[in-house]
Every structure is written in structure tokens, then in C-alpha cells.
């Protein structure tokens, strides 16, 4: 892509960055971390609990922006190796597929009436920091979770692409669109979990299955599209031409899963004496 790249191409790249941000926001580790911190703060800090996803994604997004602009500043003296883009793409595809299948398995192996726990390697590794009690500590957890190959490689590739297209303005546009997409899904997830805290355990169990299935479907579907794009130039062009539709579809699936989940919590029968009457017993 050269300096004369027309505006429609930049718009398409921005739409793609936004879609990637949406999908990144429903990464299993994001969902697991936000879920844990929201539950931890729900009883004593309900206002903070509702904003957990927002603060987490702001910290995470700050790293993305810093890396993107940092790489862009030195891009004139550093050329990304030719293998970085395909390697990063295939690494993301593998992670998406693994997490999608892991969470799909969790849906079918979790006993009925039990909330499905999202599978994610970072949420297990950093388990102790998920008891963050405050906006700044939650923001710090978001920064910590951003230190990973998939996040940093995506930020670097957006920087290189933006610099080759229209300089720092394009870098800010691409990285900003990615962060906005991530904030949208992470923020919605934190609000969703906070709402579930007031619902019955049986209803929350149903809602968690809906969310887990939608996350698994998006992850596996995105991995399949990515693999097709890497394997075929024709498929790559077709996917590139339909970025807007994919963005709309992802947004629709995420919003629908939240709405259906909340609906199920309202229609679920009351818990019995042994099941408890709310989610407080699930807090670690």
C-alpha cells in the first residue's frame, strides 16, 4: 500500500480494525478477567462493578495505542519482516480456534444449573490480580493482559499499515478503531455480568451458556475466515470486500446474546433451597 492509497481503502481498513477490536474484546481471557473482577466488586462497589469492563479495556487499549504509535515513529528505520504478518495471522487463528473449541467444550461439560466458566490461559496465570478493587487497579490489569503476542503484533501491524498508508493520522485512526471496538464489547460484558449478579443462579447459568456459545461461534467463525484469507487470495479479496457486513454480524451476535441472556434470567424458575437465591455464592 503506497502513500496514494485512496480514502475508501483507508475506510475499509478502519472497518476491519474495528471488527478486530470487537472480536478481541470477546477474547476468553477478557471475559474471564472482567467476570471475576465484576463479581469481586459487585457487593461492596456496585457502581465500579458495572464499569469494570470499561476500565479494563481502557488500560488494554492504552497499550495498543502506545505500541502502535511507538512502532510508527520508528517505522522509517525499521521494516517489519515479511514473515511477521502471516505468522501473526496464523498465531491468532490458532488461538481463536483453540479458545473457541475450549469454551464450546465447557458448555457441554458444565453440569446443568451451573454457570459456565470461560477458558483462558492469562486469566489463570494472573488469577491473583483479579481481585482488583478500584478503577486504577482494574485499568492496570487491562495493561497486564495487553502484554501478549496477539495484542502487540496486531498493534504493530496496524502501525506499519497506517504509516504506509497516510502516516500517523492513519495509525491513530486504525488503532483508535480497534480500541473503540474492544471497549464496546468489554464494557458491555462488564455491565452484563453486573446485571446478572442480581438474578437467580439458575437464570445466570442459562445466560452463561448463551454467551459461551456465541463467543465460541464468533471465535471459530473468525478463525475460519482468517484461514480462508490466508489460503486463498480470492477469499481474501471477498472477505475484504464484506468487512462492513462482518462488523454488523459480530455486533448483532454479541448484542443478541446479551439480550437473550438477560431474558433467560427473567424467565428462569426460582432456585431451590440448595441452589441459593443469587450469584453471591459464586464469588471467589
N, C-alpha and C positions, 0 to 999 in steps of 0.2 A: 504494500500500500504506500503510495507516494504522497507528497505534500499537497498534490492537487486533488486528493480524494473528495468527491462531491459530498455535499451535505446529506443527501439521502443515505449514503453509506454510513456516515457517522451516526445518523439516527438509528439505523439498523443495528450498529454495534452497541449503541446505548441501550436499545431494547434488549439485546442479548445480555448485556451486563446486568440489567435489572432482573431478567429471568434467572440468571446465575445467582444473584443475591437472594431472590425468593427461595430458590432451591437450597442455597447454603443455609438460609435461616431455619429450614426444617431438617437440618442435619441431626441425626440421632443424638449426638453429643450436646448440641444446643438444646434440644428438647429435654434431655435428661437433666442438664445443669439448671435450666430455668425451672423445671418442675420441682427439683429438690430445693432450690432457694426460695421459690414461691411458697412451698409448703412450710418451710422453716420459719418464714416471717408472717405467715397468714394470721396466726392468732394474736401475736403481740404488735405487729406492724402491718395491718391490712392495707393501708394506702401504699406502702412500699412494696408489698407483695404484688399488687396489681401492676406496678411499674417495673417489676423485676426483668422482664424480657426487654423492655426499652433500655434500661441501664446496661444490661449485659451486651446488647447489640451496639450501643454507643461506644463502649470500650473496645469491642471487637472491631467495629468499623474504623475507629481511630487508628488502629494498627494498619488496616488495609490502606487507608489514605496516606499514612506516613510512608509505608513501603512503596506505594505507587509513585508518590512524588519524589521520594528518595532515589528510586531507580531511574525516573525520568530525568532528574538533574544530571545524572552521570551517564545517561544513555548515549551521549555523543562520544564517550570514551570507552563504552562497553557495549559489545554486541552480544545479544543472547545467543548461546549456541543453538545450532539448528535442531538439536535433539530435545531442547527444553519443552517446546510446545507439544510435540506428540507424546513425550514422556509424561508431562504433566496431565495431558488429556487422558491417557490410558491409566495413570495412577488414580485420577478422580473417578474414572469409570469403574475401576476395580473396587474402590472404597464405597462408591454408591451401591454397587451390586451386592457387596458383602453386607453392608448395613441394611439394605433393603430386605435381603433374604433373612438376616438375623432377626429383624423386627417382625417379619412375616411368621417366622418360626415361633417367636414369642407369643404371638396372638393365639396360635393353635396349641401351645404347651401350657399357657397360663390357665389355671383352674377357673371354672365359671364363678362369677361373683367376685373375682379378684382383679384389681387394677393392673393392666399390662405395664410392665416396666420397659422403657426403651433401652436398647442395647447400644453402647458406645464406648470406645476404648478410653477416651480422655476423661469422661465422666467418672470412670472407675479409678483411673490413675490419680486424678485430682480430687478424689472424694472428700477429703478433709476440708478443703477450702469452700465447699458448697454450703457451709453454714454461715455464709456472709450475711451480716446484719447491718445494712446501711447502703446508701446509694454508691458511695465511693468504693467500698469493698466489692460490691457486685460488679461495678464497672471494671475493677481490677481483675476479677475472674474472667470477664469478657476479653480483656487484654491477654491473659494467660492462655485462654483457649484459641486465640488467634495465632499463637506460635506453633504452626504446623505446616507441613509441606503444601497441602492443598490450598490453604488460605494464602500463604506467602507467594506461591507460584502463580496463583490467579492474579494477585495484586501486581506482581512483576510483569506478567504478560499484558495486563491492561495498560501498564506504564509504557511498555515498548510499543504496543499497538497505537496508543494515543499519541506518543511522541512522533511516530512515523506518519500519523495522520494530520494532526493540526497542533502539535506542541502541547504545552502544559494545560491549555484550555480543554483539549480533548481528554487528557489524562484525568483532570478533575471531573469532567462530565461522565466518563466511563466508571471511574472509581466511586463517584458520588451515586450513580445509578445503582451500582452493586450494593452499596451501603444502605440506600433507601429501601431496596427490595428486602434486604436482610432485616432491617428494623421493622418493616411491615409484618413479616411472619413471626419474628421473635417477640415483638410487642404484643401481637395478637395472642400468641401462645401463653405469655405470662398472664394476661387478662383472663384467658380461658381457664387456666388452672386455678386462679384465684376464685373465679365464679364456681368452679367445681367444689371448692372447699366447703361451700355452704349446702352442697347437695348430699343425697344419700350415697352410701358406699356402693350399693347395687347399681344406682344410676351412673356413678362415676366409672364403675367397671365397664359398663356398656359404652360409655363415651370414649374411654381409653382405647377400646377395640376399634372403634370407628377411626379415631385419629391414627392409630398404629397402622391400620390397613391403608389409609390414604397416604401416609408417609412412605410406607413400603412401596406402594404403587408408583408414586412420583419418583422415588429413588431408582427403582428398577426401570421404569419407563425412560427416565433421563439417561441412565446408563446405556440403554439400548439405542437411543438416538445418538448418543455420543460415539458409540462403537460403529454405528452405521456411517456416521460422518467421517470417521477416521478410515473406514474400509473402502468407501466409495466417494469419489469426487462429485458424482451426480447426486448422491444422497446428501452430501454436504451442502450443495447449492440449493437443493429443495428445502432442507431444514433451515438454511439461512434465509430463504425467501418467506418462510412461515413463522418467523420469530414472534411476531405480534400475536398470532393465534396461540402459540405455545405459552406465552406470557399470560394471556387471558385464561387459558385452560388451567394453568397452575394456580392462579389466583382463585378461580372458581372452585377448584377441588379443595383448596385449603379453607376457604370461607365456608363452603358447604359442609365440610367435615366438622368444623366448629359448631355451626348451627344445628346440624343433626345431633351432635354430641350433647349439646345443651337441651335439645328437645327430648332426647332419651332420658336425661336425668329428671326431667319433669314427669315423664310418663312411667318411670320405673316404680314398681310396688315398694312399699316401706320395707326397710331391713328388719330381720327378725332380731330377737334378743341377743343372739350370739354375734350378729354381724355388725352391731354398732349402728348409730344413727347418723354419723357423719364421717368425714375423712380425717378427723384429728388423730385417730389411731394409726394412721399411715405415716405420720411424721416421725423421722428418724431421730 
